[in-house]
Amino acid sequence: APWRLMMSLTPSRGCLLDLPWEDILVPHILCHLPLQQLLSLQRVSKSFQSLIQLYLANMRCFDSSQIGPAIPRAAFVNLLKDNEVLQQLALQNCSDWLTDRELLPVIGQNHHLHQIQLKGCAQLSRHALVAISLSCPNLRRLSLAHCEWVDSLSLRSLADHCKALEAVDLTACRQLKDEAICYLVQKCSRLKSLSLAVNANVGDVAVEEIAKCCPELEHLDLTGCLRVKNDSIRVLAEYCPKLRSLKVKHCHNVAESSLSILRNRGVELDVEPPLQRALVLLQDVVGFAPFINLQI
């Protein structure tokens, strides 16, 4: 329906393009159309092309997934070349070609970014994270999941310059060790959500420092952190009263003796209590849930 409306309002009819572009069309009409359709509108006329270019230059949010399963490198560069007001940048479908060469100019001219999603962008380098830290002082949410190029030096730069961070995803950033995580949380004490999943180098030292430095913490993902043990989970329970969810699946050294403290507080855990796990296993084996007298 929006597409048919836009196509019906051609320049020759003197309707749509006569409206104020910056005050009406860009903030109140174009923002409701999918980005892929807006790009197609550029082919209608030179006036529409100019209008869409104005929209792209004033766009606050860019999500590459809105364009389709894959966005060409040249298209990405052209779309954002004039934009200096981005607040949110999500680049999930660019991992095959996105390098520092394409990303750094966008980061360098957009100092208002508060949310960046780079999950799986494996061809970037530590220079990308340094550029983000220097250009985006108001950054609040950052996803670097499966970006194995993230190292301790670039993470230190982030911690030094982006102290307003509230959510950081470092899933499978395998170069990072306890020391780097400790530095991050010491500088970024406002963290509410942190993922360190699938990192065998993270242990109790990091978890205890997270607990002591981040009293606002609500979500922590330690999935597959094999070095994490009971003691640090108890410290987490003591120092993080706002914790709402904790993931410790495949943390084989974390037992119910420490998890029960959080469980009794209503914290959502991804590991079931021992009795419930046994019932589920038994049900899978025999095909029904047996009656157990819990009063014994």
C-alpha positions as CSV (number, residue, x, y, z in Angstrom):
1,A,0.0,0.0,0.0
2,P,2.7,2.6,0.8
3,W,4.4,1.7,-2.5
4,R,1.3,2.3,-4.5
5,L,0.7,5.6,-2.7
6,M,4.1,6.9,-3.5
7,M,3.9,5.8,-7.1
8,S,0.6,7.5,-7.6
9,L,1.9,10.8,-6.3
10,T,4.2,11.6,-9.2
11,P,5.8,15.0,-9.7
12,S,3.4,15.8,-12.6
13,R,0.5,15.7,-10.2
14,G,2.0,18.4,-8.0
15,C,1.2,16.6,-4.7
16,L,3.9,14.7,-2.9
17,L,7.0,16.6,-3.9
18,D,5.4,19.9,-3.2
19,L,5.3,19.1,0.5
20,P,8.3,20.4,2.5
21,W,11.0,17.7,2.1
22,E,13.0,18.1,5.4
23,D,10.0,19.0,7.6
24,I,7.3,16.6,6.2
25,L,8.5,14.0,3.7
26,V,11.7,12.8,5.3
27,P,10.7,12.6,9.0
28,H,7.0,11.8,8.6
29,I,6.5,9.8,5.4
30,L,9.6,8.2,4.1
31,C,10.6,6.9,7.5
32,H,7.6,4.5,7.3
33,L,8.7,2.9,4.1
34,P,11.1,-0.1,3.8
35,L,14.6,1.0,2.8
36,Q,14.6,-1.3,-0.2
37,Q,11.5,0.4,-1.6
38,L,13.0,3.8,-1.0
39,L,16.0,2.9,-3.0
40,S,13.7,1.8,-5.8
41,L,12.0,5.1,-5.8
42,Q,15.2,6.8,-7.0
43,R,14.4,5.4,-10.4
44,V,11.1,7.3,-10.7
45,S,12.6,10.7,-11.5
46,K,15.5,13.0,-10.8
47,S,13.4,14.8,-8.2
48,F,12.7,11.5,-6.4
49,Q,16.4,10.7,-6.6
50,S,17.3,13.9,-4.9
51,L,14.6,13.3,-2.3
52,I,15.9,9.9,-1.4
53,Q,19.5,11.2,-1.2
54,L,18.3,13.8,1.3
55,Y,16.6,11.0,3.3
56,L,19.7,8.9,3.3
57,A,21.8,11.8,4.4
58,N,19.4,12.4,7.4
59,M,18.8,8.7,8.2
60,R,19.2,8.0,12.0
61,C,19.1,4.2,11.7
62,F,20.8,1.9,9.1
63,D,20.1,-1.8,9.2
64,S,21.7,-3.8,6.3
65,S,19.1,-6.6,6.7
66,Q,16.4,-4.3,5.4
67,I,17.9,-4.3,2.0
68,G,17.9,-8.0,1.5
69,P,20.1,-11.1,2.0
70,A,23.2,-9.3,0.8
71,I,24.1,-5.7,0.2
72,P,26.8,-4.9,-2.4
73,R,29.9,-3.2,-1.2
74,A,29.5,-0.3,-3.6
75,A,25.9,0.2,-2.5
76,F,26.8,0.4,1.1
77,V,29.5,3.0,0.5
78,N,27.1,5.1,-1.6
79,L,24.2,4.9,0.8
80,L,26.1,6.3,3.8
81,K,28.7,8.6,2.1
82,D,26.8,11.8,3.1
83,N,25.3,10.7,6.4
84,E,26.7,12.3,9.6
85,V,23.8,11.8,11.9
86,L,23.5,8.0,12.3
87,Q,22.5,6.8,15.8
88,Q,22.1,3.1,15.1
89,L,24.2,1.0,12.7
90,A,23.5,-2.7,12.1
91,L,25.7,-4.6,9.6
92,Q,24.7,-8.3,9.9
93,N,24.7,-9.1,6.1
94,C,28.0,-7.6,5.2
95,S,30.5,-10.1,6.7
96,D,31.6,-11.4,3.2
97,W,33.1,-8.1,2.2
98,L,33.0,-5.6,5.0
99,T,36.6,-4.4,5.9
100,D,38.1,-1.4,7.7
101,R,38.2,0.4,4.4
102,E,34.4,0.5,4.1
103,L,33.5,0.9,7.8
104,L,36.1,3.4,9.1
105,P,34.8,6.4,7.0
106,V,31.2,5.8,8.2
107,I,32.4,5.6,11.8
108,G,34.7,8.6,11.4
109,Q,31.9,10.9,10.3
110,N,29.1,9.7,12.7
111,H,29.9,10.8,16.2
112,H,26.3,10.3,17.5
113,L,26.2,6.6,17.2
114,H,24.9,4.9,20.3
115,Q,24.2,1.4,19.0
116,I,26.5,-0.6,16.7
117,Q,25.9,-4.2,15.6
118,L,28.9,-6.0,13.9
119,K,28.1,-9.6,14.7
120,G,30.1,-12.0,12.6
121,C,32.0,-9.2,10.7
122,A,35.1,-11.3,10.6
123,Q,37.1,-9.3,8.0
124,L,37.4,-6.2,10.2
125,S,40.5,-5.6,12.4
126,R,41.3,-4.1,15.8
127,H,41.5,-0.7,14.1
128,A,37.7,-0.8,13.6
129,L,37.2,-1.0,17.4
130,V,39.7,1.7,18.0
131,A,38.0,3.9,15.5
132,I,34.6,3.2,17.2
133,S,36.1,4.1,20.6
134,L,37.5,7.4,19.4
135,S,34.5,8.5,17.3
136,C,31.5,7.3,19.4
137,P,31.8,8.7,23.0
138,N,28.0,8.2,23.5
139,L,28.0,4.5,22.5
140,R,25.6,2.5,24.7
141,R,25.2,-0.9,22.9
142,L,27.8,-2.8,21.0
143,S,27.8,-6.3,19.5
144,L,31.1,-7.8,18.5
145,A,29.9,-11.5,18.7
146,H,32.2,-13.8,16.7
147,C,34.7,-11.1,15.9
148,E,37.9,-12.9,16.8
149,W,40.0,-9.9,15.8
150,V,39.0,-8.1,19.0
151,D,42.0,-8.1,21.3
152,S,42.9,-6.7,24.7
153,L,44.4,-3.5,23.4
154,S,41.4,-2.5,21.3
155,L,39.1,-3.4,24.1
156,R,41.1,-1.2,26.4
157,S,40.6,1.7,24.0
158,L,36.9,1.1,24.0
159,A,36.8,1.0,27.8
160,D,38.8,4.3,28.0
161,H,36.6,6.3,25.7
162,C,33.1,4.7,25.8
163,K,32.2,4.8,29.5
164,A,28.4,5.0,28.9
165,L,28.3,1.5,27.6
166,E,25.3,-0.5,28.8
167,A,25.3,-3.6,26.7
168,V,28.4,-5.4,25.2
169,D,28.3,-8.7,23.3
170,L,31.8,-10.4,23.2
171,T,30.6,-13.9,22.4
172,A,33.4,-16.0,20.9
173,C,36.0,-13.1,21.1
174,R,38.5,-15.8,21.9
175,Q,41.6,-13.5,22.3
176,L,40.2,-11.9,25.4
177,K,41.3,-13.1,28.8
178,D,40.4,-12.1,32.4
179,E,42.7,-9.1,32.5
180,A,41.0,-7.4,29.5
181,I,37.5,-8.1,30.8
182,C,38.5,-6.7,34.2
183,Y,39.7,-3.5,32.6
184,L,36.5,-3.1,30.6
185,V,34.2,-3.4,33.6
186,Q,36.3,-1.2,35.8
187,K,35.9,1.6,33.3
188,C,32.3,0.8,32.2
189,S,30.5,0.4,35.5
190,R,27.1,1.1,33.9
191,L,26.9,-2.2,32.1
192,K,23.5,-3.9,32.3
193,S,24.1,-6.7,29.8
194,L,27.3,-8.5,29.0
195,S,28.0,-11.7,27.0
196,L,31.3,-13.6,27.4
197,A,29.9,-16.8,26.0
198,V,32.1,-19.4,24.2
199,N,35.4,-18.1,25.7
200,A,37.5,-20.7,27.5
201,N,39.9,-18.0,28.6
202,V,37.4,-16.3,30.9
203,G,37.3,-17.5,34.5
204,D,36.5,-16.5,38.1
205,V,38.8,-13.5,38.2
206,A,36.7,-11.8,35.4
207,V,33.4,-12.8,36.8
208,E,34.2,-11.5,40.3
209,E,35.4,-8.2,38.9
210,I,32.2,-7.9,36.9
211,A,30.2,-8.5,40.0
212,K,32.0,-5.9,42.1
213,C,32.2,-3.2,39.4
214,C,28.8,-3.5,37.7
215,P,26.0,-3.1,40.3
216,E,23.4,-2.4,37.6
217,L,24.1,-5.7,35.8
218,E,20.9,-7.5,34.7
219,H,22.0,-10.1,32.1
220,L,25.2,-12.1,32.0
221,D,26.0,-14.8,29.5
222,L,28.8,-17.2,30.5
223,T,27.8,-20.1,28.3
224,G,30.7,-22.4,27.7
225,C,33.1,-20.5,30.0
226,L,34.7,-23.7,31.3
227,R,37.0,-22.0,33.9
228,V,34.1,-20.3,35.8
229,K,33.5,-22.0,39.1
230,N,31.1,-21.8,42.1
231,D,32.9,-19.2,44.1
232,S,32.5,-16.4,41.4
233,I,28.8,-17.2,41.0
234,R,28.4,-16.7,44.8
235,V,30.1,-13.3,44.5
236,L,27.8,-12.4,41.6
237,A,24.8,-13.2,43.7
238,E,26.2,-11.0,46.5
239,Y,27.1,-7.9,44.5
240,C,24.5,-7.8,41.7
241,P,21.0,-7.4,43.3
242,K,19.5,-6.4,39.9
243,L,20.6,-9.6,38.1
244,R,17.6,-11.0,36.1
245,S,19.2,-13.7,33.9
246,L,22.4,-15.8,34.0
247,K,23.5,-18.3,31.4
248,V,25.9,-20.9,32.6
249,K,25.1,-23.9,30.3
250,H,28.2,-26.0,29.7
251,C,30.0,-24.4,32.6
252,H,30.8,-27.8,34.2
253,N,32.4,-26.4,37.3
254,V,29.2,-24.4,38.3
255,A,26.9,-26.5,40.5
256,E,23.5,-26.1,42.1
257,S,25.1,-25.1,45.4
258,S,25.8,-21.7,44.0
259,L,23.0,-21.4,41.5
260,S,20.3,-22.1,44.1
261,I,21.1,-18.7,45.7
262,L,20.2,-16.9,42.5
263,R,17.3,-19.3,41.7
264,N,15.7,-18.5,45.0
265,R,15.8,-14.8,44.1
266,G,13.9,-15.5,40.9
267,V,16.9,-15.0,38.6
268,E,16.3,-16.8,35.2
269,L,18.8,-19.5,34.7
270,D,19.4,-21.7,31.6
271,V,20.2,-24.7,33.8
272,E,17.3,-26.6,35.3
273,P,17.4,-27.7,39.0
274,P,18.8,-31.3,39.4
275,L,15.5,-32.9,40.2
276,Q,13.8,-31.3,37.2
277,R,16.7,-32.3,35.0
278,A,16.3,-35.9,36.2
279,L,12.6,-35.9,35.5
280,V,13.0,-34.5,32.0
281,L,15.7,-37.1,31.3
282,L,13.5,-39.9,32.7
283,Q,10.5,-38.7,30.7
284,D,12.6,-38.7,27.5
285,V,13.7,-42.3,28.2
286,V,10.4,-43.9,29.2
287,G,8.0,-41.6,27.4
288,F,6.0,-40.3,30.4
289,A,6.6,-38.3,33.6
290,P,6.5,-40.7,36.6
291,F,4.7,-39.8,39.8
292,I,7.2,-39.0,42.6
293,N,6.1,-38.4,46.2
294,L,7.9,-35.1,47.0
295,Q,6.9,-35.4,50.6
296,I,9.3,-38.2,51.4
